[in-house]
């Protein structure tokens, strides 16, 4: 949503949200991420620019995923007067949208009253054949569909992974929830993520269960049910931190840094979790005081020599709510420097040992953002007058 107030309302209700806009860059998500995309009076010109925005929706929809459109031009026959547009204009707009959807091989399932629903195919077997009919969009060549940080959108159709049977789901069948959370994701079983095996995934899942138990023993606020709702993991890797909190009444925004060696955000979505890309040398697309809790695993080591610690910590302070807490996990020397800055941010902090004991160089910095305000202008004026 591009309207800050709507994003703010959602987050304050404890619902995941990001500020975003469809313009020239890809949305900051991997391909095949979402089961459904919904547009309710979002005022996006779907029919313009050769269908570029619908092509981007196709990229991030899972095979068999749904696109739902409500609002103009759907049901224009009954609403055109209220929309202050001519019937001819609205009819033409819907015709263009329908044509683009067909060119993407989407199937229109239903249109009832103010809602229309399309479904993306589960594979591209038929779609490749019908390129003889639909010359555009062509299939993209030699591009990584998961790269989406300052990456320009392309007016080409992102090809789904190859299948051996017309009934097969491209990219692999996902387990149903909640088994989906701990089942080895298809991106790993297929070997598409170099260096990450099913065994590494399972060990990481178990490791984070132990780490979360240790965190809760060290941070009583995290252990208190209902105390926190909006959580941010600044360096999520495989999403183990979020998965270990599945039984808690919280949600986690998983971040895969743009600088990470392996792009694992697709795995996080295949687990049924959510997330986005981010460069922590820049501001995050969210408003102040968004998160109740922030987790930073090796973030400062990752960004060493890329940007200043102060810049990252100031952004963390901006998006953290008063009385919210932070757990920073890193090398002891790095954390010593971080702590010296944190203490100047009016955070209450302490360093504790790694769950493996005091002999492990990696430590934890646990901090709470204090609630404080500057002296009011009236009080400042009164002080100057008295002096």
NORHU-V939125 format. One record per backbone hydrogen bond with DSSP energy under -1.0 kcal/mol. CO is the residue of the C=O (numbers start at 1). NH is the residue of the N-H. E is the energy in kcal/mol with one decimal. If there is no record, write none. Layout:
CO/NH/E, CO/NH/E
This chain:
1/20/-1.4, 3/7/-1.8, 4/8/-2.9, 5/9/-2.7, 6/10/-2.2, 7/11/-2.4, 8/12/-2.5, 9/13/-1.1, 10/15/-2.7, 11/14/-1.4, 24/153/-2.9, 27/29/-2.7, 28/277/-1.0, 34/62/-3.2, 35/66/-2.2, 37/68/-2.8, 39/70/-2.8, 44/46/-2.3, 45/48/-1.6, 48/51/-1.2, 49/52/-1.2, 51/55/-2.3, 52/56/-1.6, 53/57/-1.9, 54/58/-2.3, 55/59/-1.6, 56/60/-1.6, 57/61/-1.1, 59/32/-2.3, 60/33/-1.1, 60/34/-3.1, 62/65/-2.6, 65/120/-3.1, 66/37/-2.7, 67/118/-2.6, 68/39/-2.9, 69/116/-2.1, 70/41/-2.8, 71/74/-2.1, 73/76/-1.3, 75/78/-1.3, 76/80/-1.9, 79/83/-1.7, 80/85/-1.8, 81/84/-1.1, 86/90/-2.0, 87/91/-2.6, 88/92/-2.1, 89/93/-2.0, 90/94/-2.4, 91/95/-2.1, 92/96/-2.1, 93/97/-2.1, 94/98/-2.7, 95/99/-2.2, 96/100/-2.5, 97/101/-2.5, 98/102/-2.1, 99/103/-2.0, 100/104/-1.3, 101/106/-2.5, 102/105/-1.6, 107/119/-2.4, 110/117/-2.7, 112/115/-2.0, 115/112/-2.4, 116/69/-2.5, 117/109/-2.4, 117/110/-1.3, 118/67/-2.2, 119/107/-2.6, 121/64/-1.0, 122/170/-2.9, 124/128/-2.0, 126/130/-2.4, 129/132/-1.4, 130/133/-1.2, 130/134/-2.8, 138/157/-3.2, 144/147/-1.2, 151/26/-3.5, 157/140/-2.5, 165/168/-1.5, 169/172/-2.1, 176/180/-1.5, 178/181/-1.5, 179/183/-1.9, 185/188/-1.5, 185/189/-2.1, 186/190/-2.4, 187/192/-1.2, 188/191/-1.3, 193/196/-1.8, 197/201/-2.2, 198/202/-2.4, 199/203/-2.4, 200/204/-2.3, 201/205/-2.1, 202/206/-2.1, 203/207/-2.5, 204/208/-2.0, 205/209/-1.0, 206/210/-1.5, 207/211/-2.2, 208/212/-2.4, 209/213/-1.5, 210/214/-1.9, 211/215/-2.7, 212/216/-2.5, 213/217/-1.3, 214/218/-1.4, 215/219/-3.0, 219/223/-1.4, 224/227/-1.9, 229/251/-2.4, 230/292/-2.4, 230/293/-1.3, 231/253/-2.9, 232/295/-3.1, 233/255/-2.3, 236/239/-2.5, 239/243/-2.3, 240/244/-2.0, 242/245/-1.2, 243/246/-1.4, 245/248/-2.0, 248/250/-2.3, 251/231/-2.3, 253/233/-2.4, 254/276/-2.2, 255/236/-2.9, 256/278/-1.0, 257/260/-1.9, 262/264/-1.1, 264/268/-1.6, 265/269/-1.9, 266/270/-2.0, 267/271/-1.2, 268/273/-2.0, 269/272/-1.7, 274/254/-1.5, 276/256/-2.0, 278/258/-1.9, 279/282/-2.1, 284/286/-2.5, 285/19/-2.1, 291/321/-2.9, 292/325/-1.5, 293/232/-2.0, 294/327/-2.2, 295/234/-3.1, 296/329/-3.2, 298/302/-1.9, 299/303/-1.9, 303/306/-2.2, 303/307/-1.6, 308/312/-1.4, 309/313/-2.6, 310/314/-2.5, 311/315/-1.7, 312/316/-2.1, 313/317/-2.4, 314/318/-1.9, 315/319/-1.9, 318/289/-2.4, 319/291/-3.1, 321/324/-2.4, 324/369/-2.8, 325/294/-1.9, 326/367/-2.5, 327/296/-2.6, 328/365/-2.9, 329/298/-3.6, 330/363/-2.7, 331/335/-2.6, 332/336/-1.9, 333/337/-1.4, 334/338/-2.2, 335/339/-2.8, 336/340/-1.3, 337/341/-1.1, 338/342/-2.8, 339/343/-2.2, 341/344/-1.1, 342/345/-1.7, 342/347/-1.2, 346/370/-1.7, 348/368/-2.1, 350/366/-2.7, 352/364/-2.5, 354/357/-2.3, 357/360/-1.2, 361/332/-1.2, 363/330/-1.8, 364/352/-2.9, 365/328/-2.7, 366/350/-2.0, 367/326/-2.8, 368/348/-2.9, 369/323/-3.2, 376/380/-2.3, 377/381/-2.3, 378/382/-2.2, 379/383/-2.3, 380/384/-1.9, 381/385/-2.2, 382/386/-2.3, 383/387/-1.6
